Amino acid sequence: MPSAWLSTHLRAARPRVLAALNRVFGDIDLAEDAFQEASLRALKAWSPDHMPGDPVSWLIVAGRNAGVDALRKRKRETLTAPDDLAPLSKGPHPEDDLTQSLDHAVYRDDILRLLFTCCHPVLRRDQQIALSLKVVAGLTVEEIARAFLVQPKTMEQRITRAKKRLQAANLTYEEPDRTARSERLSAVANAIYLIFNEGYCASQGEHLIREPLCEETIRLARLIVRLFPEEPELRGLLALCLIQHSRRSARLSESGSAITLEDQDRSLWDQTLIAEGNVLLEAALRKARPGPFQIEAAIAATHTQAATYAQTDWAEIDRLYRALQHIRPSPVVALNRAVVQAKLKGSQEALGSLEKLSSSLERYPNFHVVRATFLEDLGRYEEAQVAFRTALDFAGTDVDRAHILEKMSGLSRK
């Protein structure tokens, strides 16, 4: 098991390294295996006091060499001609001077190319996004299953079928032309959004926020806006990511515990990101083609316009959620709107609207937290404790579990 500092470096480097390896080998499975082998080599070669100057380049070289070794072994076993790829260095560990010499421009946009590959039309929409989360973001099957609200076994089968379909299609792993990019744009945008969400609020692990993943996703969103400047939804996507990311410094206490929106110090919000997000949102809305990303960005922007939580314009947010439900209905959108309804009409009415969501959000921890909060507001403390315990069973991160336990502790004193 890698130490915490090494895991952090590997997770931050993974998208760029895996994308570069996929371009070299044209095989997603081989690229993933090569990255794992490069990570094992890093475990032996790196230490906090001895790190390569460019960890990403180091891992690309190590992964390429590992992939070449795997291909040669495969060809020996099948008695086919050797591959023309050659290792980039001798010995098990690349040297710093070699890794420093890699041209960053060569693999700078490999991640976006890989995203478009994962979102190829031969795959269904759910397969496109699931494969993007697995390959590009490096999420586990369990994490992706949580995002889709399905069982891990179901998700594992979905991802396996997606990979087989890509292999059967015998695709070339080159950047698609503008027409092909346009056809896949919606799926790519959704994948970028879900990857950002995993960075913004991780579904598993010790940390609630994976900031490098957020930063990389914002970079991709900026790039795709430059590719398609006339698409208002892409501006809405970037605006949403920027405004959400602006709150990063206020979301955790010094001890690492979660701070809810209600209790955040708004002076810590990044006003530069908020301003940029608002400009992008206004430009998108002027196109008069509203979409879900623009509406979600408008909801996030409305929160930033309130000097305090008490001054939040809940009526406007409810109007926006109603529009979002109309354009892209989902159980999670309905849950979020129930929270807003509680602010406007009270917890009793909002609790009633949750009953329709219980089956579809059974494994979603926030559903049980929201339900427990409504029950607590109504003085139904024993039922609230049961709901909090259920949320605890499904919580994916240590920070989430600690937050729920704190809620339960406060409830027990009532």
N, C-alpha and C positions, 0 to 999 in steps of 0.2 A: 504493500500500500504506500504510494508516494506521500511524502510529508506535505503539510499544508502549503508551504511556500512553493514547492515544486508543482503541486496541483494547480495553484493559482497561475503560474507561468504557462503551464501546458494548456489550460482551458482558455487563456487569453490568446495564445498563439494558434490554437486548433483550426479556426475557420480559414485563415490564410494558408496554413501549411497544407491542410487537407485539400483545399481548392487547387493549390499548385501541383500537388501530387496527382490529383485527378486529371489535370491537364497533361501531365507527363505520360500517365499510363492509360487514360481513357477507360478506367475500370473503377467504379466506386468502391467495390468490395476490396480490391487490391490496395487502393489508396488508403482506406480505413485501416487495413492490416499493416501497411507500411508506416502509418502514423503511430500506431500502437508500438511497433518495434522501435521507432525513433524515440518514443517516450521512454521505453525501457533503457535505451542507450543513454538518454539524458539522465535517468535515475542513477546510472553508474558514473557518469562523467561530470555532472554538475554538483555544485554545493553552494550554499549562501555566499561563501567567500571566493568561489571560482565559477563565474558565469561567463558564457560567451558574450561578446559585445553585441551580437544580434541573435537572440534566441530563435526567432522565426527562421532566419536563413540557415542557422545550424540544423534545425529540425527538418527543413526541406532537403538539405543535403543528406542527412542521415536517413530520412524516409525514402528518398530516391534510391540510395544504395541498398536499403533493405528490400525495396520493391524489385530492384534488378536481381538481387540474390534469389528472391522468391520466384521470379519469372524463369531464371536459369534452372532452378531446381525443378520447376514444373515441366520445362522442356526436356530436361534429362529423363524425367520419369516417363514422359510420353514419346521419347525418341524423336523429337522434332528439332528443327534447326535452331541454334542459339539466337537469342534476340540481339539486335544491334545496339541496344542501350548499354552503356558502359558506366561503371561506378565513377563518381566524381572525386573520390579520394581513396587512398589506400588505408587499410587499418580500420578498426571498428568505430573510431570517433573522428568526425571532421575537424580540421584545424580552423582556428579563428580567421586566418588570412584568406582561406578559401571561402568561408561563409560570408565574410565581409565583401568579397568580390562579386557576389550575386547582384544582378541588375534588378532592383526592386520594381522597376517599371514593367518587367516581364510578367510578374505575377500580381501586380497591384490590383487588377480587376478580375482576377480569377474567381473570387467569391461570387461576384455577380454572374459570371459565366456559368458557374456551377449551379447557382440558383435557377437560372433559366433552363439548364439541363434537367434539374429535378422537377421543374414545372412543365415538362414537355407534354404536348397534347395527347400522346399515347397513353398517358396516365389519367385516371379520374382525379377530380379536384381534391378529394380527401387524401388520395395517395400522393399527389404533388406536394401538399403542405406537410404531410407526415414525413415524407422522405426529406424534405428541406430541413425540417427540425432535427431529424436524426443525423443527416450528413453534414449540413452546414453549421448548425448550432451545437451539434454534439450532445443533444439531449438523449437521455436514456429512454428505453421503450416505456418504462413506468411514467416518466415525466410527460411524454407525449400522450400517453393514454389519459393522464389527468387533464391535459389541455383539451382533449376531444371528449372527455367524460365517458370513456369506454374502458373495458377490461384490458390489462396489459397483453394477455394472450391474443385478443382480437387485434390490437395494434401491431403486435409482432408479425402476425400473418399478413396484415395490410402492407407493412413495409417490405416484407420478403417478396410478396407478389409484385410490388412496384419495381423493385430491383430487377426481378426476372423479366418484367415487361420491357424495361429499358435495355437489358442485355439482348432480348429477343429482337428488338427493333434495330439492333446493330447501329447505334447512333454514332455520329462523329461528335467529339466533345469540343467543338469550336463555338465561338460566340455567334448566336443566331443573328440573322440580318434584321433590319428594322421591322419588316412585316411579321416575322416569327416572334420578335420581341413583343410587338403589339398584341398578338394573339395570346401570349402567355402573361401579359402584364398584370391582370387581376390576381392570378394565382401567386405571382412573384410578390406583389404588394402585400397580399395576405400573409405570405410566408415571412416577409420582413417584419410585419407587425407582430406576429406570434413570437418570432425570435426576440424582438425588442421586449415583449411582455415577459419572456423568461429571464431576461436580464434585469428588468424593472422589478419583478416580483417572482423570484425563483420558486419552482415547485418542489425542489428537493435540496437537501444539503444543509450546511451550517449557516450559510449567508442568505439574507433576504434579497440583497442587491448584488448583481454581477455587473459592475460598472463597465469593464472592458467590452462585454457583450453589447451593452447599450450603446457605447461609443461607436463600435464597429457597425451596428445596425443603422445608426444615424448617418454614418459615412455612406453606407449603401443607399439609404434613402435620398441623400443629397445627390448621389451619382445618378440615380434613376430619374430624379427630377430634371437633371441636366439633359438626360437622354430624351425625355418626353416633357418639355416645358409647357405644353398646351393641355396637359392632363390635370384637371383640378383635384382629382382624388389623390394624386401623388403628392401634391402640395399639402393637401389635408393630412396625409400620412406623416409627412415630415414635420408639419406643425404639431401634430399630436405627440410624436416622439419627443420633440424639443420641449414642449410645455410640461409633459410628464417628467422628463429627465431634469427639468429645472428644480424639482423639489428634492433631489437626491440627498442634499446635505441636511435636510430637516426631517428625514424619515426615520433616522435611527438616533438613539441616545448615545452618550459617550460609552456606555456599557454595552451597546449593541442591541438594545431592545427596540421594538418597533414603536413608532410614534404615529398615531392616527392623524388623519387630515385635520380633525377637530383641534388637536393639541399641538400642531406643528408651529414652530416659530417662523412666521412668514417673512421675516427679515432675512432669513437664510435662503429663500428661494432665489434662483439665478435670474435676475431681471433681464439680462442680455438674451438668454434663451427664450424667455417669455415674450420679449419684444419681437424677436425674429419669428417666433411661432405665430404671433398675431398678424404680422405683416404677410406671412405666407397664407394664413387662413383667409384674410381679407381678399387677397389676390385670387384665391381659389373660389371664394363665394361670388365674386364678381362675374364668374363664368356662368352663373345661374344653372349649374348642373350639380346639385347637391348629392352627396353620397355618404356612406356610413363613416368614412374616415373624417370627412369634413364636419359631420355632426358630432363625432366623438371629440374632435379637436375643439369645437365650439363649447362643448360641455366642460372640457378641461380649462379653456380660456375663461369661462364664466366664473369658475372657482378662483382664478387668479385676480379677477376684478374686485373681489370682496376683500376689504382691509382686514376683516376678522371672519371667523367661521360663522358667527351669529348674523353677519350681514350678507350671507350668501343668498343669491336670488334663486330660491328653490323653485319658484313658479316657472322661471325661464328654463331651468334645468329639467323640470318635468316636461315642459313642452318639447325640448330637444330629445328627451328619451322617448317620448311618444312618437316623434318623427323617426327615430332610429328603429323602434319596434316595427314601424310600418315598412321601412326600407329593408331592414335585415333583422327579422324577428329571431330571438334566441332565448333560451331559459336564463342565461346570464344577464342579458339586457333587461328582462322582466324582473330579475332579482334586484338589479341596480335601481330600477324605477320604483320598486317597492320601498327601498330605503328612502327615496325622495318623497314618496307618498306619506311615509311615516312623519316626515318633517312638516308636511302640509295638512294631513288629516288625522294624524295620530297612529299609534302602534296597533290598535285593535283592527282597524280597517286594513292596514298594511299586512298584518299577520294573516288575515283571510286570503289575501292574494298569493301568499306563499304556498298555501296548501296545494295549489295547482302545479307547483314546481317540484314537489317533494320527490317524485319518482325520477324525473330527468336530472335532478341535481343531488341525488342521494349520496354520491361520492365526492361532492364538491364542498370542501370545508367551510368556505365563506357562507354558503347557504345556511349551515347549522349555526355559525356565529351570528349571522343576522337574525335568525329565528330566536336564538337565545337572548339576544339583545332586546327584541320586541317583547318576549315573555318577561324579561326582567323589568322592563318599563311598566308592564301591566301588573307587577307584583306577584307573578307566578314563578317564584324562585326555584322550587324543586324541578319544575319542567325545564326551566332555564339551565339548571345544572346538568340535566340529562342531555340537553342539546349541546352544551359546551363539551361534554365528554365525547359525544359523537364527533364533533368537529376535531377534537384532539386525535381521534382514531385516524382521521384522514389528512391531518396536517402534514405537509411535506418537508418543512424546514425547521431547524431548531428555533429560529426567531419566532415563527408562527406558533410553535408549541409553547414557548415561553409566554407569548402574548395571551394565549388562551388560558394558560394556567393562572396568569395574573388576574384575568377576568373572573375566573372561577374562585380565586381566593377572595376577591372583593365581594363577590356574591355571597360567599359563605358567612361573611360578617354581617349580613343583613338579617 
